[in-house]
Amino acid sequence: MTKSLDVFALIASVTTASTAFAGERTITFAVDNMTCASCPYIVKSSMEGVVGVAKVAVSFRAKTASVTFDDAKTNPDTIVAASMNAGYPAHPVKQGS
């Protein structure tokens, strides 16, 4: 009986481990093709449309987008794809250079 409980506990911990380490992350992306006042709105709307994205702040001047998201629901590649599909290629900015 104890052995089967140990096995169950092990299985339960393995299946929940990936979500236990998931959390909110913020990444800054460099965004290409922003040339007018409407561009930041389009970039923000496209990135906010990704499931798991909580917040997007776009800077027209810096040509960047800072995105806060739940890494259990989405990832940077999906956010980049959404921006790219809207006509604005994006790529993560290296932090701490």
Rosetta silent file (secondary structure, phi, psi, omega in degrees, C-alpha in Angstrom):
SEQUENCE: MTKSLDVFALIASVTTASTAFAGERTITFAVDNMTCASCPYIVKSSMEGVVGVAKVAVSFRAKTASVTFDDAKTNPDTIVAASMNAGYPAHPVKQGS
SCORE:     score description
SCORE:     0.000 S_00000001
   1 L     0.000  -45.501 -179.491    0.000    0.000    0.000 S_00000001
   2 H   -64.383  -38.044 -179.606    2.778    2.422    0.932 S_00000001
   3 H   -64.554  -40.648  179.457    4.664    1.607   -2.273 S_00000001
   4 H   -68.145  -33.106  175.568    1.619    2.409   -4.422 S_00000001
   5 H   -67.709  -38.410  177.548    1.183    5.734   -2.592 S_00000001
   6 H   -63.382  -42.655  179.221    4.846    6.558   -3.248 S_00000001
   7 H   -64.510  -43.299  178.686    4.393    5.790   -6.941 S_00000001
   8 H   -61.520  -43.273  179.652    1.243    7.914   -7.074 S_00000001
   9 H   -63.243  -40.154  178.499    3.041   10.821   -5.371 S_00000001
  10 H   -64.304  -45.513  179.349    5.915   10.550   -7.835 S_00000001
  11 H   -63.172  -43.154 -179.943    3.578   10.551  -10.831 S_00000001
  12 H   -63.891  -39.973 -179.486    1.619   13.499   -9.450 S_00000001
  13 H   -69.651  -35.619  179.349    4.785   15.531   -8.858 S_00000001
  14 H   -69.215  -41.245 -177.779    6.114   14.841  -12.357 S_00000001
  15 H   -72.301  -24.186  179.503    2.853   15.810  -14.072 S_00000001
  16 H  -100.442   -4.700 -176.334    2.558   19.062  -12.134 S_00000001
  17 H   -61.801  -41.747 -177.228    6.252   20.013  -12.198 S_00000001
  18 H   -65.329  -35.601  178.382    6.064   21.918  -15.477 S_00000001
  19 H   -80.658  -22.718  179.381    3.217   24.108  -14.246 S_00000001
  20 H   -67.453  -30.954 -179.507    4.814   24.566  -10.838 S_00000001
  21 L   -95.731   -2.368  178.495    7.724   26.438  -12.419 S_00000001
  22 L   -74.336  153.109  179.496    5.572   28.386  -14.855 S_00000001
  23 L  -173.699 -172.323 -179.171    4.995   32.020  -14.140 S_00000001
  24 E   -82.536  133.133  177.791    4.797   35.528  -15.379 S_00000001
  25 E  -128.679  154.112  174.318    7.677   36.752  -17.525 S_00000001
  26 E  -126.778  128.746  178.992    8.415   40.060  -19.197 S_00000001
  27 E  -128.661  141.637  174.724   10.419   40.296  -22.404 S_00000001
  28 E  -101.491  130.955  179.045   11.298   43.344  -24.476 S_00000001
  29 E  -111.897  139.335  167.516   11.139   42.939  -28.241 S_00000001
  30 E   -81.197  134.432 -175.904   12.690   45.174  -30.895 S_00000001
  31 E  -120.695  124.004  179.244    9.951   45.838  -33.459 S_00000001
  32 L   -89.357  161.539  173.163   10.672   46.654  -37.110 S_00000001
  33 L    74.783    9.627  176.428    8.532   48.633  -39.570 S_00000001
  34 L   -81.447  107.500 -174.787    6.976   51.050  -37.060 S_00000001
  35 L  -123.111   -9.910 -177.716    6.845   54.240  -39.136 S_00000001
  36 L  -139.806  174.488 -176.648    3.652   56.058  -38.151 S_00000001
  37 L   -65.116  -23.960 -179.941    1.463   56.869  -35.152 S_00000001
  38 L   -79.564  -22.859 -174.787   -0.866   53.928  -35.877 S_00000001
  39 H   -57.439  -47.575 -179.697    1.893   51.328  -35.793 S_00000001
  40 H   -59.320  -36.083  178.738    2.223   51.012  -31.987 S_00000001
  41 H   -64.220  -42.851 -179.351   -1.521   50.426  -31.682 S_00000001
  42 H   -66.013  -43.745  178.667   -1.409   47.635  -34.282 S_00000001
  43 H   -61.145  -47.678 -179.595    1.630   46.020  -32.638 S_00000001
  44 H   -60.666  -45.860 -179.662    0.009   46.222  -29.204 S_00000001
  45 H   -62.044  -42.256 -178.289   -3.289   44.797  -30.454 S_00000001
  46 H   -67.084  -40.739 -179.694   -1.624   41.895  -32.249 S_00000001
  47 H   -72.509  -37.566  177.887    0.494   40.943  -29.234 S_00000001
  48 H   -66.247  -21.303  179.367   -2.389   41.338  -26.771 S_00000001
  49 L   -73.635   -9.799  179.339   -4.382   38.921  -28.913 S_00000001
  50 L   -79.710  128.003  178.219   -2.096   36.059  -27.917 S_00000001
  51 L   -60.409  128.350  179.749   -3.605   33.873  -25.202 S_00000001
  52 L   103.464  -13.920  177.755   -1.543   34.266  -22.036 S_00000001
  53 E   -79.964  127.027 -177.094   -0.345   37.818  -22.713 S_00000001
  54 E   -98.735  -35.041 -174.047   -1.212   40.026  -19.739 S_00000001
  55 E  -154.312  140.847  175.943    0.281   43.394  -20.683 S_00000001
  56 E  -134.604  128.426  174.481    1.928   45.082  -23.667 S_00000001
  57 E  -123.251  118.573 -176.633    3.663   48.469  -23.631 S_00000001
  58 E  -108.211  135.089  175.668    4.877   49.725  -27.010 S_00000001
  59 E  -112.577  113.597  177.100    7.359   52.562  -27.500 S_00000001
  60 L   -66.388  -42.439 -178.280    7.242   54.180  -30.920 S_00000001
  61 L   -61.038  -47.475 -178.001   10.363   56.215  -30.145 S_00000001
  62 L   -84.895  -11.586 -177.059   12.445   53.194  -29.038 S_00000001
  63 L    58.326   46.577  179.933   10.776   50.829  -31.543 S_00000001
  64 E  -133.696  162.442  173.182   10.208   48.270  -28.784 S_00000001
  65 E  -135.516  125.409  176.809    7.411   46.340  -27.139 S_00000001
  66 E  -100.689  119.668 -172.449    7.610   45.144  -23.538 S_00000001
  67 E  -120.144  126.597  174.491    5.367   42.109  -23.093 S_00000001
  68 E  -104.779  127.841 -175.170    4.318   40.450  -19.829 S_00000001
  69 E  -146.754  161.857  176.958    2.952   36.951  -20.314 S_00000001
  70 E   -90.220  113.122 -175.557    2.208   33.657  -18.576 S_00000001
  71 L   -74.362   -0.607  171.730    4.867   31.228  -19.779 S_00000001
  72 L   -86.437  -16.436 -176.730    2.557   28.286  -19.075 S_00000001
  73 L  -109.904  -23.911 -179.164    0.163   29.588  -21.746 S_00000001
  74 L  -153.399  179.677 -179.462    2.432   31.082  -24.409 S_00000001
  75 L  -146.348  167.048 -178.159    6.039   31.704  -25.372 S_00000001
  76 H   -57.699  -35.129 -179.811    8.116   34.402  -27.074 S_00000001
  77 H   -62.740  -37.590  178.984    7.943   32.646  -30.464 S_00000001
  78 H   -68.707  -38.662  178.174    4.142   32.837  -30.473 S_00000001
  79 H   -66.578  -42.737  176.910    4.232   36.531  -29.587 S_00000001
  80 H   -60.463  -43.325 -179.708    6.784   37.171  -32.357 S_00000001
  81 H   -61.853  -39.855  179.315    4.574   35.293  -34.833 S_00000001
  82 H   -64.265  -41.802  178.333    1.561   37.435  -33.930 S_00000001
  83 H   -66.747  -43.193  179.016    3.557   40.625  -34.502 S_00000001
  84 H   -61.020  -42.084  179.715    5.014   39.268  -37.739 S_00000001
  85 H   -64.506  -24.234  177.437    1.533   38.353  -39.003 S_00000001
  86 L   -86.773   -3.680  177.941    0.496   41.974  -38.428 S_00000001
  87 L    98.870   12.608 -177.669    3.432   43.150  -40.553 S_00000001
  88 L  -126.181   90.895  178.206    5.836   44.054  -37.781 S_00000001
  89 L   -58.500  138.026 -178.600    8.778   41.651  -37.412 S_00000001
  90 E  -133.952  151.099  174.719    9.932   41.456  -33.802 S_00000001
  91 E  -149.063  144.706 -178.097   12.834   39.836  -32.006 S_00000001
  92 E   -59.536  140.814  175.946   13.806   39.681  -28.330 S_00000001
  93 L   -88.052  132.712  177.979   16.271   42.309  -27.159 S_00000001
  94 L   -65.880  131.685 -179.352   19.272   40.885  -25.337 S_00000001
  95 L   -94.858  146.235  173.775   19.123   41.870  -21.664 S_00000001
  96 L    67.056   38.373 -178.388   22.131   42.875  -19.590 S_00000001
  97 L   -65.473    0.000    0.000   24.631   43.470  -22.389 S_00000001
